[in-house]
Amino acid sequence: MRLARRASQLFSLTAFLALFLLALGSVDWAGGGELRLRGGVPVDLFLRLDPLAALSSMLAARSLLLPVFLWAVPVLVLALLFGRAFCGWVCPLGTCIDACDHLTRQRRYRRTTSERSWPRLKYYVLAGVAVTALMGAQVVWFLDPLPLLTRSLTLGVFAPVQWASGYLERLPVAGPVIESASRSVLPEAQAHFRSNLAALIILTAILAGGILSRRFWCRSLCPLGALLGVIARISVFRRKVSAACRECTLCRLDCRMNSVSGGGQVNDPSECIYCYSCVDDCPRDAVCVAPAVRTESVPLDLDRRRLLAAAGLGALWAFAARTELAARPTRDGVSHIVRQGLIRPPGSVPEELFRERCIRCGACMKVCPTNGLQPALLEGGLGGVWTPVLMPRVGECVQNCNLCGEVCPTEAIRPFTVKEKDHLYIGRAVIDRSVCVVWESGKDCLVCDEVCSYQAIYWQEEGGGRRPHVDEVRCVGCGICENNCPAGGPVAAIRVTCDGDRRGWTREQQRRWRLSHLRDRESGDQRSRSRADD
């Protein structure tokens, strides 16, 4: 069983990394020039299986997201049967922690040295996360292991590895082999992300926790482990000790989760990850895992004051996030206090609901073919930190792409088709006449008109010459004009703002609004031509 567990860990980590690489830019061109992901397995499979992310998103949004919840049911059933077996057999972050612990802590050292951990702390963290979600805010994204690992790999590891592979490709001997391997899994364009150092530091600190104790993160801080630990207290299969036990304490010394106490007779089911170390170490074969109605276990003794303090901290975060200026509600559902650059991906739900559902996993940023989706800093206030925002100067929202809607595990970005993108309004382009060379100096420039995917640029005679204007009905805020604007410096002459955001409307309302205005305009043009003919 110990060997089977290691094989399961290796398979799960390999599957996680394979799906991660599969979504990195292994994008195919479908019929009609549409982008699509390779493979038939959802690339966000592990994120969908996360019950903590599903439950916190539903609590924050105060609605039952049945498609999201159904994916998490298998993990909950597994917890009812085998407790925290997911942590010891499947969790990719747990596997990485085990590997780092093996490198940092030799077997003899961990058998003879006392370890530092606070096993009840994760339950206080879970309480704070639950209170925050109940109050309509989100903080689970910062500590939930699956979104945390996905985000850290996306922001902190992917871009450096891509840069290093490009550097190694220039080597005379191994260069061609490295180039062939990298081209099969990595996109050609070099990716860049904000907050990449912060994401890398967080992941490194978690992996380095083995200096304090084996699986320090899993023992002390992981809220998903705490959730599964609560369920594990009623699990069917548990660790059992027979009368052959002579209390040699070998099982207790080698337990990586410190779930065995006393002489080896007592076990804490909320901490046991079914690693089977105790079964293999027992010289009398007195330990086994079997169905057990009642076993001697450690009670979950939580300090009431600390539990209230954790709930209070969660409530404080929720109050701060819900009452800041960026969260100020308006009649159309879009705050006028947020920065103009807060442009969400197409298909996103209204802003308030978006912040409640988004778990900041970075999956949408990972699959964006132009690298235009970046983690937000303070554009959307405290409650919008690390949510995805479109930065058109970095990369536009490609017209034939709907990948972000396919990989979002909590439906913060609802799936959409490429045909729907002509009426999914995420912003509006505005021409800065003081910077545009056509308006400022009368020079010829047709770039924004030539690259616009939605024919939203039109020309009018004004000021003695033809000047460009933006059609607010056709412009959806994709940002291709801003990305290609030849104006020097980081500021373009045509910029996309969130003023035209209509995510507060349903898709049908946006479609009807567009069609009605286009029909009115067409009928007005026909009347104008008729009068001209007369």
Number of C-alpha atoms within 10 A of each C-alpha: 12 14 10 12 17 16 13 17 24 17 15 18 20 13 16 23 16 14 19 23 19 21 27 22 23 18 22 12 13 11 8 7 11 16 19 19 22 16 12 6 10 17 27 21 16 22 27 23 21 25 22 27 29 26 19 27 32 22 23 22 22 16 9 13 16 10 13 22 21 13 19 20 16 14 19 22 13 18 25 21 18 27 30 31 24 21 24 22 23 22 21 26 23 22 21 18 22 19 13 19 24 13 10 17 16 10 11 8 10 18 15 9 10 11 14 15 20 11 21 18 20 22 24 25 23 26 23 27 29 24 25 27 26 20 20 23 31 31 22 26 21 16 19 22 29 24 24 22 20 25 28 24 22 26 26 23 17 23 18 16 14 21 14 11 18 18 13 17 17 13 13 8 10 11 16 14 12 17 18 11 12 17 15 13 18 23 19 13 12 14 21 18 19 14 16 20 13 13 19 18 13 17 19 12 11 19 22 19 20 23 16 15 22 26 25 25 27 27 25 22 24 20 27 25 29 27 20 26 27 19 21 28 22 19 23 17 20 26 25 19 19 12 8 11 17 14 13 12 18 16 25 24 20 16 21 24 24 21 21 25 17 10 14 21 23 18 23 22 29 26 27 26 23 26 21 21 17 25 21 15 17 19 15 12 14 16 23 17 14 12 15 13 10 10 16 13 18 16 11 14 7 12 11 10 9 13 19 14 15 21 21 16 18 27 21 15 21 24 15 16 22 20 13 14 16 22 24 15 16 10 7 12 18 22 19 15 16 17 15 15 19 24 28 25 28 28 23 24 22 20 22 22 19 20 25 25 28 28 29 26 30 27 27 26 28 27 28 26 25 18 22 25 28 24 24 23 16 16 21 26 19 20 24 27 15 24 25 24 21 28 24 26 19 20 21 23 24 19 18 18 23 26 24 24 21 21 26 24 30 24 20 22 23 17 16 19 14 14 12 15 23 19 22 27 31 27 28 24 26 18 17 15 15 11 16 21 16 18 21 11 11 14 11 11 16 12 13 23 18 12 16 18 20 18 14 20 21 12 13 10 9 10 9 7 12 15 18 20 15 19 17 17 19 20 25 25 34 31 32 25 27 29 23 20 21 16 14 9 7 8 14 21 23 24 23 30 20 22 20 19 24 22 22 19 17 13 18 12 13 19 17 13 14 18 15 13 13 14 11 11 12 12 12 12 12 12 12 12 11 10 9 8 7 6
